[in-house]
Amino acid sequence: MGPTSRRVRKSLLLAGCSLLGLAGAAALETARAQPVTGLYGAIAGGANFLQDETVRLSPAFPGGRDRFGVGYGGLGSVGYGFGNGFRVELEGNWRDNTLQHFLTGRFPSEAGGDQQNYGAMVNALFDMDIGKSWLYPYFGVGAGYAWTHLDTHYASAELPYAQNTGGTSGNFAYQAMFGLSVPVPWVVGLSMTAEYRFFSVLGPERFSGSGIGTAGAFGPQPYGLSRGNQDITSDYNHSVLLGLRYEFSPAPPPPPAAPVEAAPAPAPARSYLVFFDWDSATLSDRARDIVAAAAQASTRVQVTRLEVNGYTDTSAARPGPRGEAYNQALSVRRAQAVQSELVRDGVPANVIEVHGFGETHPLVPTGPNVREAQNRRVEIIVH
């Protein structure tokens, strides 16, 4: 194998391994998968690169390497997707490459003919969702059986020698693939695909041959006819394919997102003032009307709570600490009187908060021991 051939082989193998490695890493990093669901069919075709094949030395013929030109290949498959990214398929494939050179250290040669591969494979694949609705990578592996048909001939440019090899050999085969799927937007279920595929048939593959001339397996020999087998010990194919895949029962597209309705702004708090006579916690008719209005307002809006805050003025029968304590208790009684009236008007008791503030927070600021009607009140705040 020449330096150029080794570099080409190494580059192709590294490219394949890198693509498969990237596919595996992407599969681990993503939890989402393209939902291919149900039965589908696919076809693809493109270029096939057949690596140099090792021709094993046999008792009748010289050994060396077959070098092929760029050929072509194609496949057709029928599969089933499980809707979670995984799918399985049955595949039939073929490949054809033309022989260009027979490389041997014994003599310069001319070569021709071709090699064809036919295979039946079972594949397991995984489609990935990378967050792009127009692009879905996928990768997979496959195993099956393949037949290789060989029809080649060699001729020495210096020695009187020519050889013909032909026949069909079958053996187990395996493959690995990495590709990209692009849904066709105007045909539901149809996708275009582009992929790299590595395909190999296990060796040795044995073919019958005949040669005439003076070249033998171990050096020059008397001119004559020889018959025997030619064994190929390596069969590595690298394919670049373009294709179409059609899902017969594609998953329906997700429904459009429902418009998000803005939450209504909370209604501003409203307050109602109920006034009392001096030293009294009894509701007047006017006070009951105001409480009823507050109760009715609370039923028209989404109420979270009602604050009922009671107050007194600064006057007291006995000024000083005892008067302040009395006014504090009086403010609570006033608030409780309003609470009871609200409940009678239909307001749930559990949304009412009652507080008494006594002489503090006057509506009209005054000095001590001053009777002020506007300070003798209960404030209802509707939230």
C-alpha positions as CSV (number, residue, x, y, z in Angstrom):
1,M,0.0,0.0,0.0
2,G,1.5,3.3,-1.1
3,P,1.7,6.4,1.1
4,T,-1.1,8.1,-0.8
5,S,-3.4,5.1,-0.4
6,R,-2.7,4.9,3.3
7,R,-3.4,8.6,3.8
8,V,-6.7,8.2,1.9
9,R,-7.7,5.2,3.9
10,K,-6.8,6.8,7.2
11,S,-8.6,10.0,6.3
12,L,-11.8,8.1,5.4
13,L,-11.7,6.0,8.6
14,L,-11.1,9.1,10.8
15,A,-13.9,11.0,9.1
16,G,-16.3,8.1,9.7
17,C,-15.3,7.7,13.3
18,S,-15.5,11.5,13.9
19,L,-19.0,11.6,12.4
20,L,-20.2,8.7,14.5
21,G,-18.6,10.2,17.6
22,L,-20.3,13.5,17.1
23,A,-23.6,11.7,16.6
24,G,-23.2,9.7,19.8
25,A,-22.3,12.9,21.8
26,A,-25.3,14.7,20.4
27,A,-27.5,11.8,21.3
28,L,-26.3,12.0,24.9
29,E,-26.7,15.7,25.2
30,T,-30.3,15.9,23.8
31,A,-33.4,14.5,25.3
32,R,-35.7,15.3,22.5
33,A,-36.2,13.2,19.4
34,Q,-37.9,13.6,16.0
35,P,-41.2,11.7,16.3
36,V,-41.0,9.5,13.2
37,T,-44.1,7.4,13.8
38,G,-45.3,4.3,11.9
39,L,-44.3,2.9,8.5
40,Y,-41.9,4.6,6.2
41,G,-39.9,4.0,3.0
42,A,-36.6,5.4,1.8
43,I,-34.3,5.4,-1.2
44,A,-30.8,6.8,-1.6
45,G,-28.0,6.9,-4.1
46,G,-24.6,8.3,-4.6
47,A,-20.8,7.7,-4.8
48,N,-19.0,4.7,-3.4
49,F,-15.3,4.6,-2.5
50,L,-13.9,1.1,-2.3
51,Q,-10.6,0.9,-0.3
52,D,-7.7,-1.0,-1.8
53,E,-8.5,-4.7,-1.3
54,T,-5.8,-7.2,-0.2
55,V,-5.5,-10.1,-2.5
56,R,-4.0,-13.0,-0.6
57,L,-1.1,-15.0,-2.1
58,S,-2.4,-18.3,-3.3
59,P,-0.6,-21.4,-4.6
60,A,-1.5,-20.5,-8.2
61,F,-1.5,-16.7,-8.4
62,P,0.6,-13.8,-7.1
63,G,-0.7,-11.6,-4.3
64,G,-1.1,-7.9,-4.2
65,R,-3.8,-5.2,-3.9
66,D,-6.8,-4.3,-6.1
67,R,-7.3,-0.6,-6.5
68,F,-10.7,0.6,-7.7
69,G,-12.0,3.9,-9.0
70,V,-14.9,5.9,-7.6
71,G,-18.1,3.9,-8.2
72,Y,-21.7,4.3,-7.3
73,G,-24.2,2.7,-5.0
74,G,-27.8,2.8,-3.9
75,L,-30.2,1.4,-1.4
76,G,-33.9,1.1,-0.6
77,S,-35.4,0.4,2.8
78,V,-38.7,0.0,4.6
79,G,-38.9,0.8,8.3
80,Y,-41.0,1.6,11.3
81,G,-40.6,4.5,13.7
82,F,-41.6,4.3,17.3
83,G,-42.3,8.0,17.8
84,N,-39.6,8.4,20.4
85,G,-36.6,8.8,18.0
86,F,-35.8,5.1,17.6
87,R,-36.6,3.3,14.4
88,V,-35.8,-0.1,12.7
89,E,-35.7,-0.9,9.1
90,L,-35.0,-3.6,6.5
91,E,-32.6,-2.5,3.7
92,G,-31.4,-3.8,0.3
93,N,-28.3,-2.2,-1.2
94,W,-25.9,-2.5,-4.1
95,R,-22.5,-1.0,-5.0
96,D,-20.4,-1.1,-8.2
97,N,-16.7,-0.1,-8.6
98,T,-14.4,-0.5,-11.6
99,L,-11.0,-2.1,-11.1
100,Q,-8.1,0.3,-12.2
101,H,-4.9,-1.3,-11.0
102,F,-3.5,-4.6,-9.6
103,L,-0.6,-3.5,-7.3
104,T,2.1,-6.1,-6.9
105,G,5.9,-6.0,-6.5
106,R,6.4,-8.7,-9.1
107,F,5.6,-6.9,-12.3
108,P,3.9,-3.8,-13.7
109,S,0.4,-4.6,-14.7
110,E,-2.8,-3.4,-16.4
111,A,-6.2,-4.2,-15.0
112,G,-9.9,-4.0,-15.7
113,G,-13.3,-5.3,-14.8
114,D,-15.5,-4.5,-11.8
115,Q,-16.7,-5.6,-8.4
116,Q,-20.3,-5.5,-7.3
117,N,-21.8,-5.9,-3.8
118,Y,-25.4,-6.8,-3.0
119,G,-26.6,-6.8,0.6
120,A,-29.7,-7.3,2.8
121,M,-29.4,-5.5,6.1
122,V,-31.3,-4.9,9.4
123,N,-30.7,-1.5,10.8
124,A,-31.4,0.3,14.1
125,L,-31.4,4.1,14.0
126,F,-32.0,7.1,16.2
127,D,-33.2,10.5,15.0
128,M,-32.2,13.6,17.0
129,D,-34.0,16.9,17.6
130,I,-31.4,19.7,18.0
131,G,-34.1,22.4,18.3
132,K,-34.2,23.1,14.5
133,S,-37.5,22.3,12.8
134,W,-35.7,22.1,9.4
135,L,-32.8,19.8,10.3
136,Y,-32.7,16.4,12.1
137,P,-29.4,14.5,12.4
138,Y,-29.6,10.7,12.7
139,F,-27.2,7.8,13.2
140,G,-27.4,4.1,13.2
141,V,-25.8,0.6,12.8
142,G,-26.8,-2.4,10.8
143,A,-25.9,-6.1,10.2
144,G,-26.8,-8.6,7.5
145,Y,-25.5,-10.6,4.6
146,A,-23.9,-9.5,1.4
147,W,-22.8,-11.1,-1.9
148,T,-19.8,-9.9,-3.8
149,H,-19.6,-10.5,-7.5
150,L,-16.1,-10.2,-9.0
151,D,-15.2,-10.0,-12.7
152,T,-11.7,-8.8,-13.2
153,H,-8.6,-9.4,-15.4
154,Y,-4.9,-8.6,-15.0
155,A,-2.2,-8.4,-17.6
156,S,1.6,-7.9,-17.1
157,A,3.2,-5.1,-19.1
158,E,6.6,-7.0,-19.2
159,L,5.9,-10.7,-18.7
160,P,3.8,-13.0,-20.8
161,Y,1.1,-13.3,-18.2
162,A,-2.7,-12.7,-18.0
163,Q,-5.2,-13.7,-15.3
164,N,-9.0,-13.7,-15.2
165,T,-11.0,-13.9,-11.9
166,G,-14.7,-14.2,-11.4
167,G,-17.5,-15.6,-9.4
168,T,-19.8,-14.7,-6.5
169,S,-19.0,-15.0,-2.8
170,G,-21.3,-14.4,0.2
171,N,-20.5,-13.5,3.8
172,F,-21.8,-11.5,6.8
173,A,-21.7,-7.7,6.5
174,Y,-22.0,-4.8,8.9
175,Q,-22.4,-1.0,8.5
176,A,-22.6,2.3,10.3
177,M,-24.2,5.5,9.1
178,F,-24.6,9.1,10.0
179,G,-26.9,11.5,8.2
180,L,-29.0,14.6,8.1
181,S,-32.7,14.8,7.4
182,V,-34.4,17.9,6.0
183,P,-38.3,17.8,6.0
184,V,-39.8,19.1,2.8
185,P,-42.3,21.7,4.0
186,W,-44.8,21.4,1.1
187,V,-45.1,17.6,1.3
188,V,-46.2,16.3,4.7
189,G,-44.1,13.2,5.7
190,L,-41.4,13.7,3.0
191,S,-37.8,14.4,4.0
192,M,-34.6,14.8,2.0
193,T,-31.5,12.9,3.4
194,A,-27.8,13.2,3.1
195,E,-25.5,10.6,4.7
196,Y,-22.2,9.0,5.1
197,R,-22.2,5.2,5.3
198,F,-19.4,2.7,6.1
199,F,-20.1,-0.8,4.8
200,S,-17.9,-3.9,5.1
201,V,-18.2,-7.6,4.1
202,L,-16.3,-10.0,6.3
203,G,-13.4,-11.8,4.6
204,P,-12.0,-13.8,3.2
205,E,-14.1,-13.8,0.0
206,R,-13.1,-16.5,-2.4
207,F,-13.3,-16.4,-6.2
208,S,-12.1,-18.8,-8.9
209,G,-9.5,-17.7,-11.5
210,S,-7.3,-18.8,-14.3
211,G,-4.0,-17.5,-15.4
212,I,-1.7,-18.2,-18.4
213,G,2.0,-17.2,-18.7
214,T,5.2,-17.3,-16.7
215,A,4.2,-15.5,-13.5
216,G,3.5,-17.7,-10.5
217,A,2.7,-17.3,-6.8
218,F,6.4,-17.4,-5.8
219,G,8.2,-16.1,-8.8
220,P,8.7,-16.9,-12.5
221,Q,7.6,-20.4,-13.7
222,P,7.5,-22.2,-17.0
223,Y,4.9,-20.9,-19.4
224,G,1.6,-22.6,-18.9
225,L,-2.0,-22.5,-17.7
226,S,-2.9,-22.4,-13.9
227,R,-6.2,-22.5,-12.2
228,G,-7.1,-21.9,-8.6
229,N,-8.8,-19.5,-6.2
230,Q,-8.1,-15.9,-5.4
231,D,-9.0,-14.7,-1.9
232,I,-9.9,-11.1,-1.0
233,T,-9.3,-10.5,2.8
234,S,-10.6,-6.9,3.0
235,D,-13.8,-5.2,1.6
236,Y,-14.3,-1.7,3.0
237,N,-16.7,0.7,1.4
238,H,-17.4,4.4,2.1
239,S,-20.5,5.8,0.6
240,V,-21.9,9.4,0.3
241,L,-25.6,9.2,-0.5
242,L,-28.5,11.6,-1.2
243,G,-32.0,10.3,-0.8
244,L,-35.7,10.7,0.1
245,R,-37.7,9.3,3.0
246,Y,-41.5,9.2,3.2
247,E,-43.5,8.6,6.3
248,F,-46.9,7.1,5.5
249,S,-48.4,8.2,8.9
250,P,-46.5,11.2,10.0
251,A,-47.3,12.6,13.5
252,P,-49.6,15.6,13.3
253,P,-47.9,19.0,13.9
254,P,-48.3,20.3,17.4
255,P,-51.3,22.6,17.9
256,P,-50.5,26.3,17.9
257,A,-49.9,27.7,21.3
258,A,-53.0,29.3,22.9
259,P,-52.7,33.0,23.2
260,V,-51.7,34.0,26.7
261,E,-54.3,36.2,28.3
262,A,-52.9,38.9,30.4
263,A,-54.0,38.6,34.0
264,P,-56.5,41.3,34.9
265,A,-55.0,44.1,36.9
266,P,-56.0,44.0,40.5
267,A,-58.8,46.4,41.3
268,P,-57.7,49.4,43.3
269,A,-58.6,49.3,47.0
270,R,-61.8,51.2,47.8
271,S,-62.6,52.6,51.3
272,Y,-65.9,53.5,53.0
273,L,-66.2,55.6,56.2
274,V,-68.8,54.8,58.9
275,F,-69.3,57.5,61.6
276,F,-70.5,57.0,65.2
277,D,-72.0,59.1,68.0
278,W,-69.9,60.0,70.9
279,D,-69.1,57.1,73.2
280,S,-71.2,54.8,71.0
281,A,-70.6,51.6,69.0
282,T,-74.2,51.5,67.6
283,L,-74.8,51.7,63.8
284,S,-77.2,54.4,62.6
285,D,-79.4,53.9,59.6
286,R,-77.0,56.0,57.5
287,A,-74.1,53.8,58.8
288,R,-75.9,50.6,57.8
289,D,-76.5,52.0,54.3
290,I,-72.8,52.7,53.9
291,V,-71.9,49.1,55.2
292,A,-74.4,47.7,52.7
293,A,-72.8,49.6,49.9
294,A,-69.4,48.2,50.9
295,A,-70.7,44.7,51.0
296,Q,-72.3,45.0,47.6
297,A,-69.1,46.4,46.1
298,S,-67.1,43.4,47.5
299,T,-69.4,41.0,45.7
300,R,-68.9,42.7,42.3
301,V,-65.1,42.2,42.2
302,Q,-62.7,39.5,43.2
303,V,-62.1,40.4,46.8
304,T,-59.2,38.9,48.7
305,R,-59.8,40.7,52.0
306,L,-61.7,43.5,53.7
307,E,-60.0,45.6,56.4
308,V,-62.3,47.0,59.1
309,N,-60.4,49.6,61.2
310,G,-62.0,51.3,64.2
311,Y,-61.1,54.7,65.6
312,T,-62.1,57.2,68.3
313,D,-61.5,60.9,69.0
314,T,-59.3,62.1,71.8
315,S,-62.0,62.8,74.3
316,A,-62.7,60.5,77.2
317,A,-64.8,60.6,80.4
318,R,-61.6,60.1,82.3
319,P,-58.5,61.6,80.6
320,G,-55.2,59.9,80.9
321,P,-54.1,56.2,80.5
322,R,-57.5,54.9,81.6
323,G,-59.2,57.0,79.0
324,E,-56.8,55.8,76.3
325,A,-57.5,52.2,77.2
326,Y,-61.2,52.8,77.1
327,N,-61.0,54.4,73.7
328,Q,-58.9,51.5,72.4
329,A,-61.6,49.0,73.5
330,L,-64.3,51.3,72.0
331,S,-62.6,51.4,68.6
332,V,-62.6,47.5,68.6
333,R,-66.3,47.4,69.5
334,R,-67.1,49.8,66.6
335,A,-65.1,47.6,64.2
336,Q,-66.8,44.5,65.4
337,A,-70.2,46.1,64.9
338,V,-69.4,46.9,61.3
339,Q,-68.0,43.3,60.8
340,S,-71.3,41.8,62.0
341,E,-73.2,44.0,59.7
342,L,-71.0,43.0,56.7
343,V,-71.6,39.3,57.5
344,R,-75.4,40.0,57.6
345,D,-75.1,41.6,54.2
346,G,-73.4,38.5,52.7
347,V,-69.7,39.0,53.1
348,P,-67.8,35.8,54.2
349,A,-66.5,36.3,57.7
350,N,-63.1,34.7,56.7
351,V,-62.2,37.6,54.4
352,I,-62.8,40.3,57.1
353,E,-59.9,41.6,59.2
354,V,-60.8,43.6,62.3
355,H,-58.5,46.1,63.9
356,G,-58.9,48.8,66.6
357,F,-56.6,51.8,66.7
358,G,-58.2,53.9,69.5
359,E,-57.2,57.6,69.4
360,T,-54.3,57.1,67.0
361,H,-54.4,58.1,63.3
362,P,-57.1,60.8,63.6
363,L,-58.8,61.9,60.4
364,V,-58.8,65.5,61.7
365,P,-55.8,66.3,63.9
366,T,-56.8,67.7,67.3
367,G,-55.4,68.3,70.7
368,P,-56.2,66.0,73.7
369,N,-59.7,65.6,75.1
370,V,-61.4,67.1,71.9
371,R,-64.7,65.7,70.6
372,E,-64.4,65.5,66.8
373,A,-67.2,63.7,64.9
374,Q,-65.0,62.7,61.9
375,N,-62.5,60.9,64.2
376,R,-65.2,58.7,65.6
377,R,-65.3,56.3,62.7
378,V,-64.7,52.9,61.2
379,E,-62.9,52.6,57.8
380,I,-63.8,49.7,55.5
381,I,-61.1,49.0,52.9
382,V,-62.0,46.6,50.2
383,H,-58.9,44.8,48.6
